[in-house]
Amino acid sequence: MQAEARSRALIIGAGISGLAAAWWLEKAGWACTIVEKSPSMREGGYIVSISGSGLETVKRMGLYEKLDEISYNFDENVVKDNGGRELLRLRYKDVHGGVDALAVCRDDLARVLANAISESVAFRFGDTVVKIEDDGTKAQATLSTGETLEADLLIGADGIRSSTRNYLCEGNKCLEDLGYTYAVYDIEGQPGLDSDCVSFNSPGHLDVLYTLRNNRVAALHIWRDDQTRLQDKQSQFDKIRHITSGSTKLVTDVISLAERNGSTPVVDRLTMVSLPNWHKGRVLLLGDAAHCLTLMSGQGAGMALASAEILGKELMSTNIVATALSQHERKLRPIIERLQQRSRKMAAMYIPKNTFMYHLRNFFLRFMPYSWIVSWHASSAKSEIDSTLS
Ligand SMILES: Cc1cc2nc3c(=O)[nH]c(=O)nc-3n(C[C@H](O)[C@H](O)[C@H](O)COP(=O)(O)OP(=O)(O)OC[C@H]3O[C@@H](n4cnc5c(N)ncnc54)[C@H](O)[C@@H]3O)c2cc1C
């Protein structure tokens, strides 16, 4: 007797959501191919904290111990003003109040996921999908090489600037710009941080530096601005230097080091994605492509993991793709909408919009009792985590 052919998924993007989806779909008995535009797994970057339902997913995937081994145990966040004066030392163990969370580099998380997925998942690096069709029985994807692949399900896990999304929503209609730009990069060297995480506030912008392993430091700059598009590396660094020109020397030293070492920052707008539907026929969007929460939420990667699990389990319980996709969206959407509401509020709070708000906030940080600040942060962290649980 001939074995029944496995259903096939074509996943666009080897980020957190694409890799997690491959893991769960394999478990559901599907055969997966991942098409990734980069020539190899993307390296470098920033720390993501995984908590709430994303962390529960990690545990059910049996990856908690592996990630725990390579996670960072940041002790405290030292909050300073733009002159370098210390306003507050916020100890993470006070803020998290016993809530379990793993802080890992995004690329380490991606590597652990890639190593965990079965060897039967086919990777096509350095390629992309240029055309998508769906005749109701199969989805067809034309690759940049001209080759056509057929799949029972095509998943667009291609991030915030997803091109698969055009299949569901033309242009920028589903994008909500929060009015900030961010730049993130890591550098080799120790510029002399006095803690493992230091953040510097300025009116209209925030700089965060944190120590990584192997003599590396990660930098994040976020600033309010118009929608200037910073296409090339030089204009990105020019802009970063311009917005940090009044910042402390430590920040400007890190930027010079990054420029000298040839770091390539990831620069993008804080943009939320809100679509009325995450699927159409046999095409589904996952992760940031479907519902980017922005870095303000601190739950984007976690929700990408949780979403992949919901999808995998729905596909285990039915072989009708349309039913699985509707159920996946029905379960996930209320959680995402709660988190998106939260992101809108957080951006305004972390980056005071003018000098008056900046001084007011710094005054509170310096003089408010530590226990009050901790209690506010702890309840905010708890409400964030509660938001991820259905
Ligand atoms: C500074 C910063 C801090 C963050 N902190 C946290 C945090 O603390 N906790 C948390 O949970 N989340 C955090 N996030 C959010 C989190 O990183 C994202 O939500 C998550 O990585 C999204 O994963 P993804 O797989 O959907 O998209 P991505 O990680 O963007 O992956 C998309 C992949 O698709 C590939 N791709 C793109 N276009 C194409 C194409 N046309 N063809 C083929 N491949 C393509 C890309 O190369 C990439 O590999 C943070 C984000 C930032 C920027």
The ligand as an SDF file (V2000), in Angstrom:
LIG
                    3D

 53 58  0  0  0  0  0  0  0  0999 V2000
   15.3660   46.0970   19.3250 C   0  0  0  0  0  0  0  0  0  0  0  0
   14.2810   45.0570   19.4300 C   0  0  0  0  0  0  0  0  0  0  0  0
   14.0010   44.4920   20.6630 C   0  0  0  0  0  0  0  0  0  0  0  0
   13.0150   43.5210   20.7720 C   0  0  0  0  0  0  0  0  0  0  0  0
   12.7660   42.9630   21.9970 N   0  0  0  0  0  0  0  0  0  0  0  0
   11.8770   41.9730   22.0980 C   0  0  0  0  0  0  0  0  0  0  0  0
   11.6700   41.3150   23.3480 C   0  0  0  0  0  0  0  0  0  0  0  0
   12.2640   41.6730   24.3690 O   0  0  0  0  0  0  0  0  0  0  0  0
   10.7900   40.2830   23.3990 N   0  0  0  0  0  0  0  0  0  0  0  0
   10.1220   39.8460   22.2900 C   0  0  0  0  0  0  0  0  0  0  0  0
    9.3570   38.8650   22.3980 O   0  0  0  0  0  0  0  0  0  0  0  0
   10.2670   40.4590   21.0890 N   0  0  0  0  0  0  0  0  0  0  0  0
   11.1280   41.5030   20.9720 C   0  0  0  0  0  0  0  0  0  0  0  0
   11.3150   42.1150   19.7590 N   0  0  0  0  0  0  0  0  0  0  0  0
   10.4770   41.7280   18.6120 C   0  0  0  0  0  0  0  0  0  0  0  0
   10.9540   40.4640   17.9260 C   0  0  0  0  0  0  0  0  0  0  0  0
   12.3280   40.5490   17.6030 O   0  0  0  0  0  0  0  0  0  0  0  0
   10.1350   40.2230   16.6670 C   0  0  0  0  0  0  0  0  0  0  0  0
    8.7590   40.3280   16.9660 O   0  0  0  0  0  0  0  0  0  0  0  0
   10.3940   38.8390   16.0980 C   0  0  0  0  0  0  0  0  0  0  0  0
   11.7700   38.6680   15.8320 O   0  0  0  0  0  0  0  0  0  0  0  0
    9.5850   38.6550   14.8230 C   0  0  0  0  0  0  0  0  0  0  0  0
    9.9680   37.4660   14.2120 O   0  0  0  0  0  0  0  0  0  0  0  0
    9.5060   37.1550   12.7230 P   0  0  0  0  0  0  0  0  0  0  0  0
   10.0400   35.8080   12.4280 O   0  0  0  0  0  0  0  0  0  0  0  0
    8.0450   37.3800   12.5770 O   0  0  0  0  0  0  0  0  0  0  0  0
   10.2060   38.2660   11.8280 O   0  0  0  0  0  0  0  0  0  0  0  0
   11.7720   38.5080   11.5600 P   0  0  0  0  0  0  0  0  0  0  0  0
   12.5700   38.1980   12.7580 O   0  0  0  0  0  0  0  0  0  0  0  0
   11.8770   39.8710   10.9770 O   0  0  0  0  0  0  0  0  0  0  0  0
   12.1360   37.4200   10.4620 O   0  0  0  0  0  0  0  0  0  0  0  0
   11.7220   37.5540    9.1170 C   0  0  0  0  0  0  0  0  0  0  0  0
   12.6600   36.7340    8.2440 C   0  0  0  0  0  0  0  0  0  0  0  0
   12.1600   36.7590    6.9060 O   0  0  0  0  0  0  0  0  0  0  0  0
   13.2330   37.0650    6.0300 C   0  0  0  0  0  0  0  0  0  0  0  0
   12.6310   37.7270    4.8670 N   0  0  0  0  0  0  0  0  0  0  0  0
   12.1420   38.9870    4.7930 C   0  0  0  0  0  0  0  0  0  0  0  0
   11.6340   39.2120    3.5670 N   0  0  0  0  0  0  0  0  0  0  0  0
   11.8020   38.0800    2.8550 C   0  0  0  0  0  0  0  0  0  0  0  0
   11.4830   37.6980    1.5240 C   0  0  0  0  0  0  0  0  0  0  0  0
   10.8550   38.5450    0.6820 N   0  0  0  0  0  0  0  0  0  0  0  0
   11.8040   36.4490    1.1110 N   0  0  0  0  0  0  0  0  0  0  0  0
   12.4290   35.5780    1.9670 C   0  0  0  0  0  0  0  0  0  0  0  0
   12.7670   35.8900    3.2290 N   0  0  0  0  0  0  0  0  0  0  0  0
   12.4470   37.1230    3.6790 C   0  0  0  0  0  0  0  0  0  0  0  0
   14.1590   37.9630    6.8200 C   0  0  0  0  0  0  0  0  0  0  0  0
   15.4790   37.9620    6.2900 O   0  0  0  0  0  0  0  0  0  0  0  0
   14.0790   37.3050    8.1980 C   0  0  0  0  0  0  0  0  0  0  0  0
   15.0120   36.2630    8.3470 O   0  0  0  0  0  0  0  0  0  0  0  0
   12.2840   43.1120   19.6220 C   0  0  0  0  0  0  0  0  0  0  0  0
   12.5610   43.6930   18.3700 C   0  0  0  0  0  0  0  0  0  0  0  0
   13.5500   44.6600   18.2750 C   0  0  0  0  0  0  0  0  0  0  0  0
   13.8400   45.2620   16.9130 C   0  0  0  0  0  0  0  0  0  0  0  0
  1  2  1  0
  2  3  1  0
  2 52  2  0
  3  4  2  0
  4  5  1  0
  4 50  1  0
  5  6  2  0
  6  7  1  0
  6 13  1  0
  7  8  2  0
  7  9  1  0
  9 10  1  0
 10 11  2  0
 10 12  1  0
 12 13  2  0
 13 14  1  0
 14 15  1  0
 14 50  1  0
 15 16  1  0
 16 17  1  0
 16 18  1  0
 18 19  1  0
 18 20  1  0
 20 21  1  0
 20 22  1  0
 22 23  1  0
 23 24  1  0
 24 25  2  0
 24 26  1  0
 24 27  1  0
 27 28  1  0
 28 29  2  0
 28 30  1  0
 28 31  1  0
 31 32  1  0
 32 33  1  0
 33 34  1  0
 33 48  1  0
 34 35  1  0
 35 36  1  0
 35 46  1  0
 36 37  1  0
 36 45  1  0
 37 38  2  0
 38 39  1  0
 39 40  1  0
 39 45  2  0
 40 41  1  0
 40 42  2  0
 42 43  1  0
 43 44  2  0
 44 45  1  0
 46 47  1  0
 46 48  1  0
 48 49  1  0
 50 51  2  0
 51 52  1  0
 52 53  1  0
M  END
$$$$
